[in-house]
Amino acid sequence: MKERHFLYCWSLDTADWEQDLGTVLNHIAGQQLKRVAAGDTVWIVTHRDGAVSLRGRIVVDAVTDFDGACERLGTTDLWESDYHLIAEPGTEEPLDDIPLEENVALLRFNSKKDRFTVEKDGRVDYHQMQTMRELTPESAELLQKIWDEAAMPSGSEIPLDQAEEWSRGAGFGEPEKNRRVEEAAVKFVTEWYTREGWAVVSVESEKLGYDLVCKKEGMEESVEVKGVSGEDPRFIITEREVNAAETLPDFFLCVVTAALTSRPQLHRFSGEEFLDKYNLFPIQHLAVPRKAEGAQS
């Protein structure tokens, strides 16, 4: 089944309460959710005095009932509904509050009524928000872009503490989880190349700027692997690895998103494609004491 995206309106009280808790969104419930299936994404919005804001999203791992949700989440303190959505592990994110403003008029739906009626001042009548709507692929991409851009701090330098909050990529978070994510990603990429008929040798310990050397019928690729626990392909990359992308004609970057789930996804770029598609932001620096003037080396 093709992945679908839905727009779902929450009450302001519910969204504000959940956001104030500061927890990640791992579950939602509601009678309208009967249309949703595993693999779909539900985008949550709220309506305030005619203005629509994007509050969060849930990538669906499972659709279950109240008892099933209680068992999965280990609690009975849940909204009583026949339909409960459980987030795919590794994709859970905190709620936000992003005004959609003029973008509301750009949204399109897979229905006869394929758009909101938007007033001249950009406001939308609340009654239009009461039904969950399936988004077109283009509108889903628009919301994803808005969500990603809101998560990226402005400016060319990103403080490490901020980066830890928004990043879902390798290198942030708990070291043990990072290790498991990276190991799963390397295993996945190794198996992918092997299935394609390549001979694969790990050179991770040599710190060359890439992890794997893959050979097949006179071809050779130097492959750097990045593992990401969520679905957003952001990650830390070292100066050595960037230099390899810039200088090695056989360099390839393989990013594995949702690396710890049952449905990891491979994103593969040549060095040129990587440098074209990604912005690089410094997040930390090595500080070396300056030598005093006249000091002997």
KOLMISE-330851 format. One record per residue (C-alpha): x, y negated, z negated. Coordinates in Angstrom, 1 decimal. Each point is the difference from the previous one (the first is absolute). Example, Ala and Ser with C-alpha at 12.3 -4.5 7.8 and 13.67 -1.06 7.14 Angstrom:
BEGIN
<node><u>12.3</u><v>4.5</v><w>-7.8</w></node>
<node><u>1.4</u><v>-3.4</v><w>0.7</w></node>
//
This chain:
BEGIN
<node><u>0.0</u><v>0.0</v><w>0.0</w></node>
<node><u>1.2</u><v>-3.5</v><w>0.9</w></node>
<node><u>1.0</u><v>-2.2</v><w>-2.9</w></node>
<node><u>-2.6</u><v>-2.6</v><w>-0.8</w></node>
<node><u>0.0</u><v>-3.3</v><w>-1.9</w></node>
<node><u>-2.9</u><v>-1.4</v><w>-1.9</w></node>
<node><u>-0.8</u><v>-3.4</v><w>-1.5</w></node>
<node><u>-1.6</u><v>0.3</v><w>-3.4</w></node>
<node><u>-1.2</u><v>-2.8</v><w>-2.2</w></node>
<node><u>0.5</u><v>0.1</v><w>-3.8</w></node>
<node><u>-1.7</u><v>-2.3</v><w>-2.5</w></node>
<node><u>2.2</u><v>-2.7</v><w>-1.3</w></node>
<node><u>-0.3</u><v>1.2</v><w>-3.6</w></node>
<node><u>1.3</u><v>3.5</v><w>1.0</w></node>
<node><u>2.9</u><v>-1.3</v><w>2.1</w></node>
<node><u>1.1</u><v>-2.6</v><w>-2.6</w></node>
<node><u>-0.2</u><v>2.5</v><w>-2.8</w></node>
<node><u>2.0</u><v>2.6</v><w>1.8</w></node>
<node><u>2.6</u><v>-2.6</v><w>1.0</w></node>
<node><u>0.3</u><v>-1.3</v><w>-3.5</w></node>
<node><u>0.8</u><v>3.5</v><w>-1.2</w></node>
<node><u>3.1</u><v>-0.1</v><w>2.2</w></node>
<node><u>-0.2</u><v>3.7</v><w>1.0</w></node>
<node><u>0.3</u><v>1.4</v><w>3.5</w></node>
<node><u>-3.2</u><v>0.9</v><w>1.9</w></node>
<node><u>-0.1</u><v>3.8</v><w>0.1</w></node>
<node><u>-3.8</u><v>0.6</v><w>0.1</w></node>
<node><u>-3.3</u><v>-1.6</v><w>1.0</w></node>
<node><u>-3.6</u><v>1.1</v><w>-0.2</w></node>
<node><u>-3.3</u><v>-0.9</v><w>1.7</w></node>
<node><u>-3.0</u><v>1.4</v><w>1.8</w></node>
<node><u>1.0</u><v>-1.7</v><w>3.3</w></node>
<node><u>3.3</u><v>2.0</v><w>0.1</w></node>
<node><u>-1.8</u><v>3.1</v><w>1.2</w></node>
<node><u>1.2</u><v>-0.9</v><w>3.5</w></node>
<node><u>3.7</u><v>0.1</v><w>-0.9</w></node>
<node><u>2.2</u><v>3.0</v><w>0.5</w></node>
<node><u>3.5</u><v>1.0</v><w>-1.1</w></node>
<node><u>2.6</u><v>-1.9</v><w>2.1</w></node>
<node><u>-2.2</u><v>-3.1</v><w>0.3</w></node>
<node><u>0.9</u><v>-3.4</v><w>-1.5</w></node>
<node><u>-2.5</u><v>-2.2</v><w>-1.9</w></node>
<node><u>0.8</u><v>-3.8</v><w>-0.1</w></node>
<node><u>-1.6</u><v>-1.7</v><w>-3.0</w></node>
<node><u>-1.2</u><v>-3.6</v><w>0.2</w></node>
<node><u>-1.9</u><v>-2.4</v><w>-2.3</w></node>
<node><u>-2.3</u><v>-2.9</v><w>0.8</w></node>
<node><u>0.0</u><v>-3.2</v><w>-2.0</w></node>
<node><u>-2.2</u><v>-3.0</v><w>1.0</w></node>
<node><u>0.1</u><v>1.1</v><w>3.7</w></node>
<node><u>3.8</u><v>0.6</v><w>0.1</w></node>
<node><u>1.3</u><v>3.5</v><w>0.5</w></node>
<node><u>3.3</u><v>1.3</v><w>-1.6</w></node>
<node><u>1.9</u><v>3.2</v><w>0.6</w></node>
<node><u>0.6</u><v>1.7</v><w>-3.3</w></node>
<node><u>1.5</u><v>3.4</v><w>0.7</w></node>
<node><u>-0.1</u><v>3.2</v><w>1.9</w></node>
<node><u>-0.1</u><v>3.7</v><w>-0.7</w></node>
<node><u>1.4</u><v>2.7</v><w>2.3</w></node>
<node><u>-2.3</u><v>3.0</v><w>-0.6</w></node>
<node><u>1.5</u><v>3.3</v><w>-1.0</w></node>
<node><u>-3.2</u><v>1.6</v><w>-1.1</w></node>
<node><u>-3.8</u><v>-0.6</v><w>-0.2</w></node>
<node><u>-1.6</u><v>1.6</v><w>-3.0</w></node>
<node><u>-2.9</u><v>-0.4</v><w>-2.4</w></node>
<node><u>0.0</u><v>-1.3</v><w>-3.6</w></node>
<node><u>1.1</u><v>3.3</v><w>-1.6</w></node>
<node><u>2.7</u><v>0.5</v><w>2.6</w></node>
<node><u>1.3</u><v>-3.6</v><w>-0.6</w></node>
<node><u>0.1</u><v>0.5</v><w>-3.7</w></node>
<node><u>2.0</u><v>3.2</v><w>0.4</w></node>
<node><u>2.5</u><v>-1.7</v><w>2.5</w></node>
<node><u>0.4</u><v>-3.1</v><w>-2.1</w></node>
<node><u>-0.1</u><v>1.6</v><w>-3.5</w></node>
<node><u>-2.7</u><v>-2.3</v><w>-1.3</w></node>
<node><u>-3.8</u><v>-0.3</v><w>-0.2</w></node>
<node><u>0.0</u><v>-3.8</v><w>-0.2</w></node>
<node><u>-1.1</u><v>-0.4</v><w>3.7</w></node>
<node><u>-2.8</u><v>-1.6</v><w>1.9</w></node>
<node><u>-2.8</u><v>2.6</v><w>0.4</w></node>
<node><u>-0.4</u><v>0.5</v><w>3.7</w></node>
<node><u>-0.4</u><v>3.0</v><w>2.3</w></node>
<node><u>3.0</u><v>-1.2</v><w>2.0</w></node>
<node><u>3.5</u><v>-0.6</v><w>-1.3</w></node>
<node><u>3.1</u><v>-0.7</v><w>2.0</w></node>
<node><u>3.4</u><v>1.0</v><w>-1.3</w></node>
<node><u>3.1</u><v>-1.8</v><w>1.4</w></node>
<node><u>2.7</u><v>1.9</v><w>1.8</w></node>
<node><u>3.0</u><v>0.3</v><w>-2.5</w></node>
<node><u>2.6</u><v>-2.6</v><w>0.7</w></node>
<node><u>-2.3</u><v>-2.4</v><w>1.7</w></node>
<node><u>-1.6</u><v>-1.6</v><w>-3.1</w></node>
<node><u>0.5</u><v>-3.8</v><w>-0.3</w></node>
<node><u>-1.2</u><v>-2.7</v><w>-2.4</w></node>
<node><u>-2.9</u><v>-2.2</v><w>1.0</w></node>
<node><u>0.7</u><v>-3.5</v><w>1.5</w></node>
<node><u>-2.2</u><v>-3.0</v><w>0.8</w></node>
<node><u>0.7</u><v>-1.2</v><w>3.6</w></node>
<node><u>-2.4</u><v>-2.5</v><w>1.6</w></node>
<node><u>-0.8</u><v>1.2</v><w>3.5</w></node>
<node><u>-1.2</u><v>-3.5</v><w>1.1</w></node>
<node><u>-0.2</u><v>-0.2</v><w>3.8</w></node>
<node><u>1.0</u><v>3.6</v><w>0.4</w></node>
<node><u>-3.5</u><v>1.0</v><w>-1.1</w></node>
<node><u>-1.3</u><v>-1.1</v><w>3.4</w></node>
<node><u>2.5</u><v>2.2</v><w>1.7</w></node>
<node><u>-1.2</u><v>3.3</v><w>-1.6</w></node>
<node><u>-1.8</u><v>2.4</v><w>2.3</w></node>
<node><u>-2.0</u><v>3.1</v><w>-1.0</w></node>
<node><u>-1.0</u><v>3.2</v><w>1.8</w></node>
<node><u>-3.7</u><v>-0.7</v><w>0.0</w></node>
<node><u>-2.7</u><v>-1.9</v><w>1.9</w></node>
<node><u>0.5</u><v>-2.9</v><w>-2.3</w></node>
<node><u>3.7</u><v>-0.2</v><w>0.7</w></node>
<node><u>1.0</u><v>-3.1</v><w>-2.0</w></node>
<node><u>-1.0</u><v>-2.3</v><w>-2.8</w></node>
<node><u>-2.1</u><v>-3.1</v><w>0.6</w></node>
<node><u>2.4</u><v>-2.7</v><w>-1.2</w></node>
<node><u>-1.2</u><v>-3.5</v><w>-0.8</w></node>
<node><u>1.9</u><v>-3.0</v><w>1.4</w></node>
<node><u>1.7</u><v>-0.4</v><w>-3.4</w></node>
<node><u>1.3</u><v>3.6</v><w>0.2</w></node>
<node><u>-2.4</u><v>1.3</v><w>-2.6</w></node>
<node><u>-1.9</u><v>3.3</v><w>0.2</w></node>
<node><u>-3.4</u><v>0.7</v><w>-1.5</w></node>
<node><u>0.3</u><v>2.6</v><w>-2.8</w></node>
<node><u>-2.7</u><v>2.2</v><w>1.5</w></node>
<node><u>2.3</u><v>0.9</v><w>2.9</w></node>
<node><u>2.5</u><v>1.5</v><w>-2.5</w></node>
<node><u>-2.4</u><v>2.5</v><w>-1.6</w></node>
<node><u>0.6</u><v>2.8</v><w>2.5</w></node>
<node><u>3.3</u><v>1.7</v><w>0.5</w></node>
<node><u>1.2</u><v>-0.3</v><w>3.6</w></node>
<node><u>2.4</u><v>1.9</v><w>2.1</w></node>
<node><u>2.7</u><v>-2.2</v><w>1.4</w></node>
<node><u>1.4</u><v>0.2</v><w>3.5</w></node>
<node><u>3.7</u><v>1.0</v><w>0.3</w></node>
<node><u>0.9</u><v>-3.6</v><w>0.9</w></node>
<node><u>-1.7</u><v>-1.3</v><w>-3.1</w></node>
<node><u>1.6</u><v>2.6</v><w>-2.2</w></node>
<node><u>3.4</u><v>-1.1</v><w>1.4</w></node>
<node><u>-0.9</u><v>-3.6</v><w>-0.8</w></node>
<node><u>-0.8</u><v>0.8</v><w>-3.7</w></node>
<node><u>3.2</u><v>2.1</v><w>-0.2</w></node>
<node><u>2.0</u><v>-2.9</v><w>1.2</w></node>
<node><u>-1.6</u><v>-2.4</v><w>-2.4</w></node>
<node><u>0.6</u><v>2.4</v><w>-2.9</w></node>
<node><u>3.6</u><v>0.5</v><w>0.9</w></node>
<node><u>0.8</u><v>-3.7</v><w>0.5</w></node>
<node><u>-1.6</u><v>-0.8</v><w>-3.4</w></node>
<node><u>2.3</u><v>2.6</v><w>-1.6</w></node>
<node><u>3.1</u><v>-1.6</v><w>1.5</w></node>
<node><u>1.3</u><v>-3.0</v><w>-2.0</w></node>
<node><u>0.8</u><v>-3.0</v><w>2.0</w></node>
<node><u>3.6</u><v>-1.1</v><w>0.6</w></node>
<node><u>3.0</u><v>2.0</v><w>1.1</w></node>
<node><u>1.1</u><v>1.1</v><w>-3.5</w></node>
<node><u>-2.1</u><v>2.4</v><w>-2.0</w></node>
<node><u>0.7</u><v>0.3</v><w>-3.8</w></node>
<node><u>0.5</u><v>3.6</v><w>-1.0</w></node>
<node><u>-2.8</u><v>-0.1</v><w>-2.6</w></node>
<node><u>-2.5</u><v>-1.2</v><w>2.6</w></node>
<node><u>1.2</u><v>2.6</v><w>2.5</w></node>
<node><u>-0.6</u><v>2.7</v><w>-2.5</w></node>
<node><u>-3.6</u><v>-1.1</v><w>-0.2</w></node>
<node><u>-0.9</u><v>-0.1</v><w>3.7</w></node>
<node><u>2.3</u><v>2.6</v><w>1.5</w></node>
<node><u>-1.2</u><v>3.5</v><w>0.6</w></node>
<node><u>3.3</u><v>1.0</v><w>1.6</w></node>
<node><u>3.0</u><v>2.1</v><w>-1.0</w></node>
<node><u>2.4</u><v>-1.4</v><w>-2.5</w></node>
<node><u>-2.6</u><v>-1.7</v><w>-2.2</w></node>
<node><u>-1.6</u><v>1.4</v><w>-3.1</w></node>
<node><u>1.1</u><v>3.0</v><w>-2.1</w></node>
<node><u>3.3</u><v>1.6</v><w>1.0</w></node>
<node><u>-1.4</u><v>3.5</v><w>-0.4</w></node>
<node><u>-2.9</u><v>-0.7</v><w>2.3</w></node>
<node><u>2.3</u><v>-1.7</v><w>2.5</w></node>
<node><u>2.1</u><v>3.1</v><w>0.1</w></node>
<node><u>-3.0</u><v>2.2</v><w>0.7</w></node>
<node><u>-1.3</u><v>-2.3</v><w>2.7</w></node>
<node><u>3.4</u><v>-0.1</v><w>1.8</w></node>
<node><u>0.5</u><v>3.8</v><w>-0.3</w></node>
<node><u>-3.5</u><v>0.6</v><w>1.4</w></node>
<node><u>0.7</u><v>-2.4</v><w>2.9</w></node>
<node><u>3.3</u><v>1.5</v><w>0.9</w></node>
<node><u>-1.6</u><v>3.5</v><w>-0.1</w></node>
<node><u>-2.9</u><v>-1.2</v><w>2.2</w></node>
<node><u>2.3</u><v>-1.6</v><w>2.6</w></node>
<node><u>2.4</u><v>2.9</v><w>0.0</w></node>
<node><u>-2.9</u><v>2.4</v><w>0.7</w></node>
<node><u>-1.3</u><v>-2.3</v><w>2.7</w></node>
<node><u>3.3</u><v>-0.1</v><w>1.9</w></node>
<node><u>0.4</u><v>3.7</v><w>-0.4</w></node>
<node><u>-3.4</u><v>0.7</v><w>1.5</w></node>
<node><u>1.0</u><v>-2.2</v><w>2.9</w></node>
<node><u>3.0</u><v>2.2</v><w>0.7</w></node>
<node><u>2.7</u><v>-2.1</v><w>-1.7</w></node>
<node><u>2.9</u><v>1.3</v><w>-2.1</w></node>
<node><u>0.0</u><v>-2.1</v><w>-3.2</w></node>
<node><u>3.0</u><v>-0.7</v><w>-2.3</w></node>
<node><u>-0.3</u><v>-2.1</v><w>-3.2</w></node>
<node><u>2.7</u><v>-2.6</v><w>-0.5</w></node>
<node><u>-1.8</u><v>-1.8</v><w>-2.9</w></node>
<node><u>2.9</u><v>0.4</v><w>-2.4</w></node>
<node><u>2.4</u><v>-1.8</v><w>2.5</w></node>
<node><u>-1.7</u><v>-3.4</v><w>-0.2</w></node>
<node><u>0.3</u><v>-0.7</v><w>3.7</w></node>
<node><u>-3.2</u><v>-2.1</v><w>0.3</w></node>
<node><u>-2.1</u><v>3.0</v><w>1.1</w></node>
<node><u>-1.0</u><v>3.3</v><w>-1.5</w></node>
<node><u>-0.2</u><v>2.5</v><w>2.7</w></node>
<node><u>1.9</u><v>0.9</v><w>3.2</w></node>
<node><u>-2.3</u><v>1.7</v><w>2.5</w></node>
<node><u>1.2</u><v>1.7</v><w>3.2</w></node>
<node><u>-1.9</u><v>1.4</v><w>2.9</w></node>
<node><u>1.1</u><v>0.9</v><w>3.6</w></node>
<node><u>2.9</u><v>-2.5</v><w>0.1</w></node>
<node><u>-2.0</u><v>-2.7</v><w>-1.8</w></node>
<node><u>0.8</u><v>-1.3</v><w>-3.5</w></node>
<node><u>-1.9</u><v>-2.2</v><w>-2.4</w></node>
<node><u>1.2</u><v>-1.6</v><w>-3.3</w></node>
<node><u>-3.2</u><v>-0.1</v><w>-2.1</w></node>
<node><u>-0.6</u><v>-2.1</v><w>-3.1</w></node>
<node><u>-3.0</u><v>1.2</v><w>-2.0</w></node>
<node><u>-2.2</u><v>-2.1</v><w>-2.2</w></node>
<node><u>-2.7</u><v>1.4</v><w>-2.2</w></node>
<node><u>-3.0</u><v>-2.0</v><w>-1.2</w></node>
<node><u>-2.6</u><v>1.2</v><w>-2.5</w></node>
<node><u>-2.8</u><v>-2.1</v><w>1.4</w></node>
<node><u>-1.2</u><v>-0.7</v><w>3.6</w></node>
<node><u>1.7</u><v>-3.4</v><w>0.4</w></node>
<node><u>3.4</u><v>0.6</v><w>1.7</w></node>
<node><u>2.1</u><v>-2.4</v><w>-2.1</w></node>
<node><u>3.3</u><v>1.1</v><w>-1.5</w></node>
<node><u>3.4</u><v>-1.1</v><w>-1.2</w></node>
<node><u>2.7</u><v>0.3</v><w>2.5</w></node>
<node><u>3.7</u><v>-0.6</v><w>-0.7</w></node>
<node><u>2.4</u><v>-2.2</v><w>1.9</w></node>
<node><u>1.9</u><v>3.1</v><w>1.2</w></node>
<node><u>-3.2</u><v>1.4</v><w>1.4</w></node>
<node><u>-1.0</u><v>-3.3</v><w>1.7</w></node>
<node><u>3.5</u><v>-0.1</v><w>1.5</w></node>
<node><u>-0.4</u><v>3.5</v><w>1.4</w></node>
<node><u>-3.3</u><v>-1.0</v><w>1.6</w></node>
<node><u>1.7</u><v>-3.0</v><w>1.6</w></node>
<node><u>3.1</u><v>1.8</v><w>1.3</w></node>
<node><u>-0.7</u><v>3.7</v><w>0.6</w></node>
<node><u>-1.8</u><v>0.7</v><w>3.3</w></node>
<node><u>-1.2</u><v>3.3</v><w>-1.2</w></node>
<node><u>-1.4</u><v>-1.3</v><w>-3.3</w></node>
<node><u>-3.6</u><v>0.9</v><w>-0.9</w></node>
<node><u>-2.0</u><v>-1.0</v><w>-3.0</w></node>
<node><u>-2.7</u><v>2.5</v><w>-1.3</w></node>
<node><u>-2.4</u><v>-1.4</v><w>-2.5</w></node>
<node><u>-2.3</u><v>2.6</v><w>-1.7</w></node>
<node><u>-3.0</u><v>-1.6</v><w>-1.7</w></node>
<node><u>-2.2</u><v>1.8</v><w>-2.5</w></node>
<node><u>3.0</u><v>2.2</v><w>-0.5</w></node>
<node><u>-1.2</u><v>1.9</v><w>-3.0</w></node>
<node><u>-3.5</u><v>0.7</v><w>1.3</w></node>
<node><u>-1.3</u><v>2.8</v><w>2.2</w></node>
<node><u>-0.2</u><v>-2.4</v><w>3.0</w></node>
<node><u>3.4</u><v>-1.7</v><w>0.4</w></node>
<node><u>0.3</u><v>-2.3</v><w>3.0</w></node>
<node><u>3.2</u><v>-0.4</v><w>2.1</w></node>
<node><u>0.9</u><v>-3.5</v><w>1.4</w></node>
<node><u>3.0</u><v>0.3</v><w>2.3</w></node>
<node><u>2.0</u><v>-3.0</v><w>1.4</w></node>
<node><u>3.2</u><v>-0.4</v><w>1.9</w></node>
<node><u>2.4</u><v>-2.5</v><w>-1.5</w></node>
<node><u>-1.1</u><v>-2.7</v><w>2.5</w></node>
<node><u>-3.7</u><v>0.7</v><w>-0.8</w></node>
<node><u>0.6</u><v>-0.2</v><w>-3.7</w></node>
<node><u>1.8</u><v>-3.4</v><w>0.2</w></node>
<node><u>-2.8</u><v>-1.3</v><w>2.3</w></node>
<node><u>-2.9</u><v>1.2</v><w>-2.2</w></node>
<node><u>1.2</u><v>-0.8</v><w>-3.5</w></node>
<node><u>1.0</u><v>-3.1</v><w>-1.9</w></node>
<node><u>2.8</u><v>0.5</v><w>-2.5</w></node>
<node><u>-0.2</u><v>-1.8</v><w>-3.3</w></node>
<node><u>2.8</u><v>-0.1</v><w>-2.6</w></node>
<node><u>-1.2</u><v>1.1</v><w>-3.4</w></node>
<node><u>3.2</u><v>0.1</v><w>-2.0</w></node>
<node><u>3.6</u><v>-0.9</v><w>0.2</w></node>
<node><u>3.3</u><v>1.4</v><w>-1.4</w></node>
<node><u>1.5</u><v>-2.6</v><w>-2.3</w></node>
<node><u>3.8</u><v>0.1</v><w>-0.3</w></node>
<node><u>1.9</u><v>-2.3</v><w>-2.4</w></node>
<node><u>2.0</u><v>-2.7</v><w>1.8</w></node>
<node><u>3.7</u><v>-0.1</v><w>-0.7</w></node>
<node><u>1.2</u><v>-3.0</v><w>-1.9</w></node>
<node><u>2.1</u><v>-2.4</v><w>2.1</w></node>
<node><u>3.7</u><v>0.9</v><w>-0.2</w></node>
<node><u>-0.7</u><v>3.5</v><w>-1.4</w></node>
<node><u>2.3</u><v>2.7</v><w>1.2</w></node>
<node><u>-1.6</u><v>2.8</v><w>1.9</w></node>
//
